[in-house]
Amino acid sequence: MTHSLYYKFILGYLVFGILGFISIATISSRLTYNQLIKEKSEVLYDEANLIATTYSTLYQGNTMDLASTYPQMEAIGTFLKSEIWILNRQGTVIVDSNRSKRVNTLIEDFDPASTGNKSYCVGNYYGMFPEDVLSVCAPITGNYNTYGYVTIHLPLSELQVSKNNILNLLYIASAIVFGLSLIILPVFTKTVFFPLKRITEGANEYAAGNLEYHIELDTHDEMGYLAATLNYMSSELDKMEEYQRTFIANVSHDFRSPLTSIKGYLEAIIDGTIPPELQEKYLNLVISETDRLNKLTQGLLTLNSLDSKGYLSRSSFDINRVIKDTVASFEGTCGAKNIVFDLTFSDNIQMVYADLGKIQQVLCNLIDNAIKFSHHDSVIYVQTSIRYEKVFISVKDTGIGIPKDSLKKIWERFYKSDLSRGKDKKGTGLGLAIVKEIIQAHGENIDVVSTEGVGTEFIFSLPKSVNL
């Protein structure tokens, strides 16, 4: 494939050159011939008129004395490489610059007006020549009378020689231009063929699964841009492949643990290892593990829906009211740890344009995390503020905080810090991943500020409603 493109280019280039040369040769040959006919006929006609003017005074009635004109006629004929005749009115050859046997020969059907509006004719001139000639005819006049005619005949073989000389120069020039144009072949090889070959090799490596292959091409043109794009694509695919491996490993781990527990408890109940008076306790543990599996499955389904486009159902709603309702739903959980909420709103009503259900899910996840990692008898602060056309929502706790080395990883799916695992073994590691996906789907951002042992604050933005 890589060679065929190169050979096709060379073949196409050669075919183009040959066809171009043939076309130029054919067209230029015809144009050159016609131009030579036109130019020579004009020269010969002017010369015939000059001769006719010069010798018109020799005619006195029907008497002509042209013997003295032969030397000059011969000189002019030699210079023009032509044969010059002087004819009487009936078409009889009176003078021939070549002193041939045509003298005193009557031209049958002689008609000086046969050329029409042209000053020349091409042919054997009424059968007087064995080959085609270019002939012009000028009348010899005087005292408003026509005494005869001057005709000049140039063999077309002479024009053919002139045409060939001109075309030879044209062919040589065309050959030189074509030879110089061959420079395009090494340029094409270096700038197109070799880079394309490297890109093809890289594509084959990627197709074979070697996503770590790097296309070495540092040009600053379209080929370089294509190579850089493919390199970027391969690195992203490699990251995606690594992510998929990690994702599958995490899913397998998080599913295996509760399933193993469920299987162990049930087998222990069936074989009598767990006595009847303790079976209810372990059946409740089975239900708890089942709830954990259900929560994990729902989280995966949510992330899958977030990966598709067009899932948002936006509307205008009061974010303050949503925050109040969400906080109220955690009253029972907060009561167990004696946690209170501090709500601060910039306005009594703050309308935003977003997906109500998805934003409720964001608030639930953030508040749930804040409660999990807050100490007993602590405060969780929820605040809204307005900056330009954005509404910023903050959820801040005074809990255990997030280690610095974990801040960049908390958004990853299934990631749990060591502190999180120790604090809440029922978490799926999907909550913050879902939160970020939802906020980014709205075209907004979410940030986190945390100090270990002090607390954590999540801040995200939403667009203000234009219908306020």
C-alpha positions as CSV (number, residue, x, y, z in Angstrom):
1,M,0.0,0.0,0.0
2,T,2.8,2.4,1.0
3,H,4.7,1.8,-2.2
4,S,1.7,1.8,-4.5
5,L,0.8,5.4,-3.6
6,Y,4.4,6.5,-4.4
7,Y,4.4,4.6,-7.7
8,K,0.9,5.9,-8.6
9,F,2.2,9.4,-8.1
10,I,5.2,8.8,-10.3
11,L,3.1,7.1,-12.9
12,G,0.5,9.9,-12.8
13,Y,3.3,12.5,-13.1
14,L,4.9,10.8,-16.1
15,V,1.5,10.3,-17.8
16,F,0.7,14.0,-17.2
17,G,4.1,15.0,-18.6
18,I,3.8,12.8,-21.7
19,L,0.2,13.8,-22.4
20,G,1.1,17.5,-21.8
21,F,4.0,17.2,-24.2
22,I,1.9,15.6,-26.9
23,S,-0.8,18.2,-26.5
24,I,1.7,21.0,-26.6
25,A,3.4,19.5,-29.7
26,T,0.1,19.0,-31.5
27,I,-1.4,22.4,-30.7
28,S,1.8,24.4,-31.1
29,S,2.5,22.7,-34.5
30,R,-0.8,23.8,-35.9
31,L,-0.6,27.3,-34.4
32,T,3.0,27.7,-35.6
33,Y,2.2,26.6,-39.1
34,N,-0.8,28.9,-39.4
35,Q,1.2,31.8,-38.0
36,L,4.0,31.2,-40.5
37,I,1.5,31.1,-43.4
38,K,0.0,34.4,-42.2
39,E,3.3,36.2,-41.7
40,K,4.9,34.8,-44.9
41,S,1.9,35.6,-47.0
42,E,2.0,39.2,-45.8
43,V,5.7,39.6,-46.6
44,L,5.3,38.0,-50.0
45,Y,2.2,40.1,-50.8
46,D,4.0,43.3,-49.8
47,E,7.0,42.3,-52.0
48,A,4.7,41.4,-54.9
49,N,3.0,44.9,-54.7
50,L,6.4,46.5,-54.6
51,I,7.5,44.6,-57.7
52,A,4.2,45.4,-59.4
53,T,4.6,49.1,-58.7
54,T,8.3,49.1,-59.8
55,Y,7.6,47.4,-63.2
56,S,4.2,49.0,-64.1
57,T,6.1,51.7,-66.1
58,L,7.5,48.9,-68.4
59,Y,4.1,48.4,-69.8
60,Q,3.2,50.6,-72.8
61,G,0.1,49.2,-74.3
62,N,0.8,45.5,-75.0
63,T,4.5,45.9,-75.4
64,M,6.8,44.7,-72.6
65,D,10.6,44.8,-72.4
66,L,11.5,42.8,-69.3
67,A,14.9,41.4,-70.3
68,S,16.7,43.8,-68.1
69,T,14.6,42.8,-65.1
70,Y,15.9,39.2,-64.8
71,P,18.9,39.9,-62.7
72,Q,16.9,41.8,-60.1
73,M,14.1,39.3,-60.2
74,E,16.5,36.4,-59.7
75,A,18.1,38.2,-56.7
76,I,14.7,38.9,-55.0
77,G,13.6,35.3,-55.7
78,T,16.8,33.9,-54.2
79,F,16.4,36.2,-51.1
80,L,12.8,35.1,-50.6
81,K,13.6,31.5,-51.5
82,S,10.6,31.8,-53.9
83,E,9.8,31.8,-57.6
84,I,8.6,35.1,-59.0
85,W,6.4,35.2,-62.2
86,I,5.0,38.1,-64.2
87,L,1.8,37.2,-66.0
88,N,-0.1,39.0,-68.7
89,R,-3.8,39.6,-68.3
90,Q,-4.7,36.3,-69.9
91,G,-2.5,34.3,-67.5
92,T,0.5,33.6,-69.7
93,V,3.8,33.5,-67.9
94,I,5.9,36.3,-69.3
95,V,8.8,36.3,-66.9
96,D,10.0,33.5,-64.5
97,S,12.8,34.3,-62.1
98,N,14.1,30.8,-62.4
99,R,14.1,31.0,-66.2
100,S,12.2,27.7,-66.3
101,K,10.2,26.2,-69.2
102,R,7.1,27.8,-67.8
103,V,7.8,31.0,-69.7
104,N,5.1,31.6,-72.4
105,T,3.0,28.9,-70.8
106,L,-0.7,29.8,-70.5
107,I,-2.3,29.0,-67.1
108,E,-5.6,27.3,-67.7
109,D,-8.6,28.7,-65.8
110,F,-6.4,31.5,-64.4
111,D,-8.5,33.7,-62.1
112,P,-6.7,36.4,-60.0
113,A,-9.9,36.9,-57.9
114,S,-10.1,33.2,-56.9
115,T,-8.5,33.9,-53.5
116,G,-11.5,36.0,-52.4
117,N,-10.8,38.2,-49.4
118,K,-7.5,36.5,-48.7
119,S,-4.2,37.7,-50.2
120,Y,-2.8,34.2,-50.6
121,C,-3.7,30.7,-51.6
122,V,-2.1,27.3,-50.8
123,G,-1.9,24.5,-53.4
124,N,-0.1,23.6,-56.6
125,Y,-1.3,26.8,-58.3
126,Y,-3.5,25.5,-61.1
127,G,-1.3,22.4,-61.5
128,M,1.8,24.4,-62.2
129,F,3.9,22.9,-59.4
130,P,4.5,19.3,-58.4
131,E,4.3,20.3,-54.7
132,D,2.1,22.6,-52.7
133,V,3.2,26.2,-52.6
134,L,2.2,29.5,-50.9
135,S,1.2,31.8,-53.6
136,V,0.3,35.6,-53.7
137,C,-0.8,37.7,-56.6
138,A,-0.6,41.5,-57.0
139,P,-1.9,43.4,-60.1
140,I,0.4,45.6,-62.3
141,T,-1.7,48.7,-63.0
142,G,-1.2,52.1,-64.6
143,N,-3.4,54.8,-66.0
144,Y,-6.4,52.9,-64.5
145,N,-5.6,49.8,-66.5
146,T,-4.4,46.4,-65.4
147,Y,-1.5,45.2,-67.5
148,G,-0.7,42.0,-65.8
149,Y,0.1,40.3,-62.5
150,V,3.1,39.6,-60.3
151,T,2.9,36.2,-58.5
152,I,5.3,34.9,-55.9
153,H,5.4,31.2,-55.0
154,L,7.1,29.9,-51.9
155,P,7.4,26.1,-51.5
156,L,5.6,24.9,-48.3
157,S,8.7,22.8,-47.6
158,E,10.5,26.0,-46.7
159,L,7.7,26.8,-44.2
160,Q,8.0,23.3,-42.9
161,V,11.7,23.9,-42.2
162,S,11.0,27.1,-40.4
163,K,8.2,25.5,-38.4
164,N,10.5,22.6,-37.4
165,N,13.2,25.0,-36.2
166,I,10.7,26.8,-34.0
167,L,9.2,23.7,-32.6
168,N,12.6,22.2,-31.9
169,L,13.3,25.2,-29.7
170,L,9.9,24.7,-28.0
171,Y,10.5,21.0,-27.5
172,I,13.9,21.7,-25.9
173,A,12.4,24.3,-23.6
174,S,9.6,21.9,-22.7
175,A,12.1,19.1,-22.0
176,I,14.2,21.5,-19.7
177,V,11.1,22.6,-17.8
178,F,9.9,19.0,-17.4
179,G,13.4,18.0,-16.2
180,L,13.4,20.8,-13.7
181,S,9.9,19.8,-12.5
182,L,11.3,16.4,-11.6
183,I,12.6,18.2,-8.4
184,I,9.0,17.7,-7.1
185,L,9.7,14.0,-6.8
186,P,12.3,14.2,-4.0
187,V,10.3,17.0,-2.4
188,F,7.2,14.8,-2.4
189,T,9.2,11.8,-1.1
190,K,10.6,13.8,1.8
191,T,7.6,15.9,2.7
192,V,4.7,13.5,2.0
193,F,5.8,9.9,1.3
194,F,8.2,9.3,4.2
195,P,6.0,11.1,6.8
196,L,2.9,9.2,5.5
197,K,4.9,5.9,5.7
198,R,5.7,6.6,9.4
199,I,2.1,7.5,10.2
200,T,0.9,4.3,8.5
201,E,3.4,2.3,10.6
202,G,2.2,4.0,13.7
203,A,-1.5,3.3,12.8
204,N,-0.6,-0.4,12.3
205,E,1.1,-0.4,15.7
206,Y,-2.0,1.1,17.3
207,A,-4.2,-1.4,15.5
208,A,-2.0,-4.2,16.9
209,G,-2.6,-2.9,20.4
210,N,0.8,-1.1,20.9
211,L,-0.6,2.2,22.2
212,E,2.8,3.2,23.6
213,Y,4.2,3.6,20.1
214,H,5.2,7.2,19.3
215,I,5.3,8.5,15.7
216,E,8.6,10.4,15.3
217,L,7.7,13.3,13.1
218,D,8.6,16.9,14.0
219,T,7.4,18.8,10.9
220,H,5.2,21.8,11.3
221,D,2.8,21.1,8.5
222,E,-0.4,19.0,8.1
223,M,1.6,15.8,8.3
224,G,3.2,16.9,11.5
225,Y,-0.2,17.9,12.9
226,L,-1.7,14.5,11.9
227,A,1.2,12.7,13.6
228,A,0.8,14.8,16.7
229,T,-2.9,14.1,16.7
230,L,-2.4,10.3,16.4
231,N,0.2,10.4,19.2
232,Y,-2.3,12.2,21.4
233,M,-5.0,9.8,20.5
234,S,-2.8,6.8,21.3
235,S,-1.9,8.3,24.7
236,E,-5.5,9.0,25.5
237,L,-6.5,5.5,24.4
238,D,-3.7,4.1,26.5
239,K,-5.0,6.0,29.5
240,M,-8.6,4.9,28.7
241,E,-7.4,1.3,28.5
242,E,-5.6,1.6,31.8
243,Y,-8.7,3.2,33.3
244,Q,-10.9,0.4,32.1
245,R,-8.5,-2.2,33.6
246,T,-8.6,-0.3,36.9
247,F,-12.4,0.2,36.7
248,I,-13.0,-3.5,36.1
249,A,-10.6,-4.5,39.0
250,N,-12.4,-2.0,41.3
251,V,-15.9,-3.2,40.3
252,S,-14.8,-6.8,40.7
253,H,-13.4,-6.0,44.1
254,D,-16.4,-4.0,45.4
255,F,-18.8,-6.7,44.2
256,R,-16.7,-9.7,45.4
257,S,-16.5,-8.5,49.0
258,P,-20.3,-8.2,49.7
259,L,-21.0,-11.3,47.6
260,T,-18.4,-13.3,49.6
261,S,-20.0,-12.1,52.9
262,I,-23.5,-12.9,51.7
263,K,-22.4,-16.4,50.6
264,G,-20.5,-17.1,53.8
265,Y,-23.4,-16.0,56.1
266,L,-26.0,-18.0,54.2
267,E,-23.8,-21.1,54.1
268,A,-23.1,-20.8,57.8
269,I,-26.9,-20.5,58.5
270,I,-27.6,-23.6,56.3
271,D,-24.9,-25.9,57.7
272,G,-25.8,-24.8,61.3
273,T,-22.5,-23.0,62.1
274,I,-24.6,-20.0,63.1
275,P,-27.1,-21.0,65.8
276,P,-30.8,-20.2,65.3
277,E,-30.8,-17.4,67.9
278,L,-28.1,-15.5,65.9
279,Q,-29.5,-16.1,62.5
280,E,-31.6,-12.9,62.5
281,K,-28.5,-10.9,63.2
282,Y,-26.6,-12.3,60.3
283,L,-29.7,-12.1,58.0
284,N,-29.7,-8.4,58.7
285,L,-26.0,-8.3,57.7
286,V,-27.0,-10.0,54.5
287,I,-29.6,-7.4,53.8
288,S,-27.1,-4.7,54.6
289,E,-24.6,-6.2,52.1
290,T,-27.5,-6.5,49.6
291,D,-28.3,-2.8,50.0
292,R,-24.6,-2.0,49.4
293,L,-24.7,-4.0,46.2
294,N,-27.8,-2.2,45.1
295,K,-26.3,1.2,45.9
296,L,-23.2,0.3,43.9
297,T,-25.3,-0.8,41.0
298,Q,-27.3,2.4,41.1
299,G,-24.2,4.4,41.1
300,L,-22.8,2.6,38.0
301,L,-26.1,3.2,36.2
302,T,-26.0,6.9,37.1
303,L,-22.5,7.3,35.8
304,N,-23.5,5.4,32.6
305,S,-26.3,7.8,32.0
306,L,-24.0,10.8,32.7
307,D,-21.6,9.5,30.0
308,S,-24.4,9.9,27.4
309,K,-25.3,13.3,25.9
310,G,-28.6,15.1,26.2
311,Y,-29.6,13.6,29.5
312,L,-30.2,16.9,31.4
313,S,-33.7,18.2,31.9
314,R,-33.1,21.8,32.8
315,S,-35.6,24.2,34.4
316,S,-35.6,27.2,36.6
317,F,-35.9,26.6,40.4
318,D,-35.0,28.2,43.7
319,I,-31.7,26.7,44.8
320,N,-32.3,27.9,48.4
321,R,-35.4,25.9,48.7
322,V,-33.7,22.8,47.3
323,I,-30.9,23.2,49.9
324,K,-33.4,23.5,52.7
325,D,-35.3,20.4,51.7
326,T,-32.2,18.4,51.2
327,V,-30.8,19.4,54.6
328,A,-34.2,18.5,56.2
329,S,-34.0,15.0,54.8
330,F,-30.8,14.4,56.8
331,E,-32.3,15.4,60.2
332,G,-32.4,11.9,61.5
333,T,-28.8,11.2,60.6
334,C,-27.6,14.4,62.0
335,G,-29.4,13.8,65.3
336,A,-27.4,10.7,66.0
337,K,-24.2,12.7,65.9
338,N,-25.7,16.0,67.2
339,I,-24.6,17.8,64.0
340,V,-26.3,21.1,63.1
341,F,-26.5,23.1,59.8
342,D,-25.6,26.7,59.3
343,L,-27.4,28.0,56.2
344,T,-26.4,31.4,54.7
345,F,-28.1,32.7,51.5
346,S,-27.3,35.9,49.7
347,D,-31.0,36.4,48.8
348,N,-34.3,34.9,50.1
349,I,-35.0,33.4,46.6
350,Q,-32.2,32.5,44.2
351,M,-33.3,31.1,40.9
352,V,-30.9,28.9,38.9
353,Y,-31.3,27.1,35.5
354,A,-30.3,23.5,35.9
355,D,-31.5,19.9,36.2
356,L,-33.4,19.9,39.5
357,G,-33.1,16.1,40.1
358,K,-29.4,16.0,39.3
359,I,-28.6,19.0,41.5
360,Q,-30.5,17.4,44.4
361,Q,-28.3,14.4,43.9
362,V,-25.1,16.6,44.0
363,L,-26.3,18.2,47.3
364,C,-27.2,14.8,48.8
365,N,-23.8,13.4,48.0
366,L,-21.9,16.4,49.3
367,I,-24.0,16.7,52.5
368,D,-23.8,12.9,53.1
369,N,-20.0,13.1,52.9
370,A,-19.9,16.1,55.2
371,I,-21.9,14.2,57.8
372,K,-19.9,11.0,57.5
373,F,-16.6,12.7,58.1
374,S,-17.7,15.3,60.6
375,H,-17.1,14.9,64.4
376,H,-19.9,14.7,66.9
377,D,-21.3,18.0,68.0
378,S,-20.0,19.9,64.9
379,V,-21.4,22.3,62.4
380,I,-21.9,22.0,58.6
381,Y,-22.0,25.2,56.7
382,V,-24.0,25.6,53.5
383,Q,-23.8,28.9,51.7
384,T,-24.9,30.5,48.4
385,S,-23.4,33.6,46.8
386,I,-23.7,35.5,43.5
387,R,-20.8,36.5,41.3
388,Y,-21.7,38.0,37.9
389,E,-24.1,35.6,36.2
390,K,-23.2,32.6,38.4
391,V,-24.6,31.2,41.7
392,F,-21.9,29.6,43.9
393,I,-22.9,26.9,46.4
394,S,-20.6,25.9,49.2
395,V,-20.8,22.9,51.5
396,K,-18.2,23.0,54.3
397,D,-17.6,20.7,57.2
398,T,-15.2,20.8,60.2
399,G,-14.3,17.1,60.1
400,I,-11.2,15.0,59.5
401,G,-10.3,16.7,56.1
402,I,-8.7,15.1,53.1
403,P,-4.9,14.3,52.9
404,K,-3.1,16.5,50.4
405,D,-1.9,13.6,48.3
406,S,-5.6,12.4,47.9
407,L,-7.1,15.7,46.7
408,K,-6.5,15.1,43.0
409,K,-7.8,11.5,43.3
410,I,-11.1,12.0,45.1
411,W,-12.9,12.5,41.7
412,E,-11.8,9.1,40.4
413,R,-14.3,6.4,40.3
414,F,-14.1,3.8,43.1
415,Y,-11.3,5.9,44.8
416,K,-11.4,5.8,48.6
417,S,-8.7,7.3,50.8
418,D,-7.5,5.4,53.7
419,L,-9.3,7.7,56.1
420,S,-12.5,7.1,54.1
421,R,-12.2,3.4,54.3
422,G,-11.7,3.5,58.0
423,K,-14.6,5.9,58.6
424,D,-17.2,4.4,56.2
425,K,-16.7,0.9,54.9
426,K,-20.1,1.0,53.2
427,G,-19.1,3.7,50.6
428,T,-18.9,2.8,46.9
429,G,-16.3,5.4,45.9
430,L,-18.7,6.7,43.2
431,G,-20.3,9.7,45.0
432,L,-17.8,12.4,44.1
433,A,-17.3,11.0,40.6
434,I,-21.0,11.3,40.0
435,V,-21.0,14.9,41.5
436,K,-18.3,16.0,39.1
437,E,-19.9,14.4,36.1
438,I,-23.2,16.2,36.9
439,I,-21.6,19.6,37.4
440,Q,-19.4,19.3,34.3
441,A,-22.5,18.2,32.3
442,H,-24.0,21.6,33.2
443,G,-20.9,23.3,31.8
444,E,-19.8,24.4,35.3
445,N,-17.0,23.7,37.7
446,I,-16.5,22.2,41.2
447,D,-13.5,22.8,43.4
448,V,-12.4,21.4,46.8
449,V,-10.4,23.0,49.6
450,S,-9.3,20.8,52.4
451,T,-6.9,20.6,55.3
452,E,-6.3,17.4,57.1
453,G,-7.7,17.6,60.7
454,V,-9.5,20.9,60.0
455,G,-12.2,20.2,57.5
456,T,-13.3,20.2,53.8
457,E,-15.2,22.7,51.6
458,F,-16.7,21.9,48.2
459,I,-17.7,24.8,46.0
460,F,-19.6,24.5,42.7
461,S,-21.3,27.0,40.4
462,L,-24.6,27.1,38.5
463,P,-26.0,29.5,36.0
464,K,-28.5,32.1,37.1
465,S,-32.0,31.8,35.7
466,V,-32.7,34.4,33.0
467,N,-36.4,34.2,33.9
468,L,-35.9,35.8,37.3
